Amino acid sequence: MNEPETDKRPNCADMRAAFQCSPQPIICLDMEGRVTKWNPAAEELFGWSKAEVLGKPNPMVREEDQAAFRKELERQLRVGGTDNLPVRCVTKRGEVIEAVLTSSPIRDADGEPRGFVGIITDLTERLRAQERLQASETRYRELFEFMGDGVAVYEAVDDGANFVFKEFNRAGERIEGISRDAVIGRSVTEVFPGVDEFGLLEVLRRVFRTGRPEHFPESFYQDDRICGWWESYVYKLPSGEIVAVYEDVTARQRARLALQASEERFRSLIESTTDWIWEIDVEGVFTYTSPQVTDILGYDPEEILGSTPFDYITRESAERARGLLERFAESPGSVHHMEFEAIHKEGRPVFIDVSGTSVVDPRGTFRGFRGLSHDVTARRRIQQKLQANLALVQTLLDTIPLPVFYKDTDLVYQGCNSAFAWNIVGLPKEQIVGRSLFDLNPRIPPDLIERYGEQDREIFEKGTPQFYEAQAKTANGERREFLFSKAVYRDAQGTPAGLIGVMTDLTQRKRHEDALRQSEQRFRSLYQSVHAGVFVQRADLNITEANPLALELLELAREENGATLRADPDWRIVQENGSPIDPADVPWLETLRTGQPVRRKTLGLLTAKGRQPRWLAVNTQPVVDEQTGEVAEVIVTLQDVTDLKRAVQALRDKHAEIDQVFRSLPDAIVCVDLDRKIVRVNPAFTEVFGYEPEEVLGKQTRILYASEEEYEKLGRLRYNRQA
């Protein structure tokens, strides 16, 4: 008996179980597009629960896409469904999902459509994977094309005897100087005929046989087309292709050779320079020293290595050096021309000038200090002497009572003395140095600033010393007259470096000059009107000055040069007795010779105009040169005493006549003074009284009376009456 056939179609329970357990979202829609079924996978993918969507329009289709979605459903009714329709769905969270929809109409027993069932396959991860793969391929291609190293991919031919180019990147084109199209499909021995001798061909063959990567060190390649240094890394792909990644190290090799040459030059420089080159580590220990340390400190390099700089410098210098090292350990830096005091091996001080910079590793960490030093002991001594000289010069300037200043070519004050600082500007020197005239306004008024500036610029243009008178405002506000004396000073090359000026106060001198001028005017008036002749004779015997009366008395004439006077060549000078005078005894010549004045010496002057001499009373006064101490000129005054001389002579003649009468009278005559002493007697006196004149002269007249009584009575009576 045959068993009845079993119905192979799945029942409703099975379909519900499959619907609930399906890992793919399954949804059912009615003819209006409303949700009738929504399995757990749909809940998980789209985020809406079944309760939220049943009986509602399909939520995974955006509202603006609903009309297009219904049209798609109508199309499916016509064609009977669709497979793998790309759709873009939206989740409850607002995320857009790329998916594939497989759908089919749901029909009743009569074949009438009652809705749609759809299975949705989420393509998001697949698309992301494809994007990652595409991005990876893009990155590989970009890396291949744009990497700095050359890359060549070979395919082995003839069982690895030769290799044909399959790929060749841009860096390879640049390094080899050949295009990709010129190498693809050609063998390596054809493109690079020297590859076998170069050694790379054997490396390609070995890697092809063993599959083990190899490093091909820097080597030199050369053929008729190119030459250079290359370093390569060769490995085998799973596909059996051989890859060579190589770098053009020609520039590095050249740099290395240049570095070797530079190091050799540096070594020669170190050995030939007088500077001591050294290096210390973070602890301050010498790790290198050049041989010049022996010349500077007296120690051999072997004695220095392993010690510290602090062992060879004074305590004060060591403290400064430690401070620098600690500072650079925290913040690397450099020093320039810092001076330290060291101790020579012999014990004497040595001053060294140090310059250097921190040594840091690639991460910027302080690793030590490298520097050079040179002996500046001699320079320091010179500087000390220079400073002492400058101090001496400044002291000298400050002791000069005249204001002194000096400026550079920009007319900026570089220094001055105390007289200028306090008497003219009224500021300390420190507040004047480094400032210009304009910076000192209003202490120096604007009108004077403009005048001084013009004069300063002019002296640089002409380069010659400058002297001019101008006003200056002093510190107490008074304007005084000064003589400015300026000159350009130059540097060692002879280039103008600035100007120096000295101010001489003319105010008092001008007052004295005015007073002297007035005095001279008064003297000149007196000189011209005095009742005496006055003339001046120099040591060269020239007469330079003479007043009108002197011109008249001496009958002088002006020389052609107008500066001197000349006497009549027929002049004759006689003494009072009429005899010629010795030239050495001429009063003014005597004063020139002896330097002594002559007083009231009478001379006679005979000129061509007169037969009788003109008698002159002469006085002389020497004028001594203060510098030489010798007589420079003589001032001579002349008094015309001719009339006086004649009157005296007439009086003498009269006295002679009286004396003759006195002597010739027959009566005795006695002349007595007020003391009744006999001063003169005539010859008749001797005859009458018998006394010789010598016996009575100087004696009282008592001897001439008979008695004392008569002397007292008659003699005194007569004397008193006469008195």
Buried (B, 14 or more C-beta within 10 A) or exposed (E): EEEEEEEEEEEEEEEEEEBEEBEBBBBBBBBEBBBBBBBBBBBEBBBBEEEBBBEEBBBBBEEEBEEEBBEBBEEBEEEEBBEEBEBEBBBBEEEEBBBBBBBBBBEEEEEEBEBBBBBBEBBEEEEEEEEEEEEEEEEEEEEBEEBEBBBBBBBBEEEBEBBBBBBBBBBBBEBBEBEBEEBBEEBBBEBBEBBEEBBBBEBBBBBBEEEEEBEBEBEEBEEEEEEBBBBBBBBBEEEEBBBBBBBBBBEBBEEEEEEEEEEEEEEEEBEEEEBBBBBBBBEBBBBBBBEBBBEBBBBEBEBBBEBBBBBBBBEEBBEBBBEBBEEBBEEBEEBEEBBBBBBBEEEEEBBBBBBBBBBEEEEEEBBBBBBBBBBBBEBBEEEEEEEEEEEEEBEEBBEEEBBBBBBBEEBBBBBBBBBBBBBBBBBEBEEBBEEBBEBBEEBBBEEBBEBBBEBBEEBEEEEEEBEEEBBBBBBEEEEBBBBBBBBBEEEEEEEBBBBBBBBBBBBEEEEEEEEEEEEEEEEEEEBEEBEBBBBBBBBEEBBEBBBEBBBEBBBBEEEEEEEBBEBBEEEEBBBEEEEEBEEEBBBBBBBBEEEEBBEEBBBBBBBEEEEEBBBBBBBBBBEEEEEEEEBBBBBBBBBBBBEEBEEEEEEEEEEEEEEEEBEEEEEBBBEBEEEBBBEBBBBBBBEBBEBEEEBBBEBBBEEBBEEEEEBEEEBEEEBEEEE
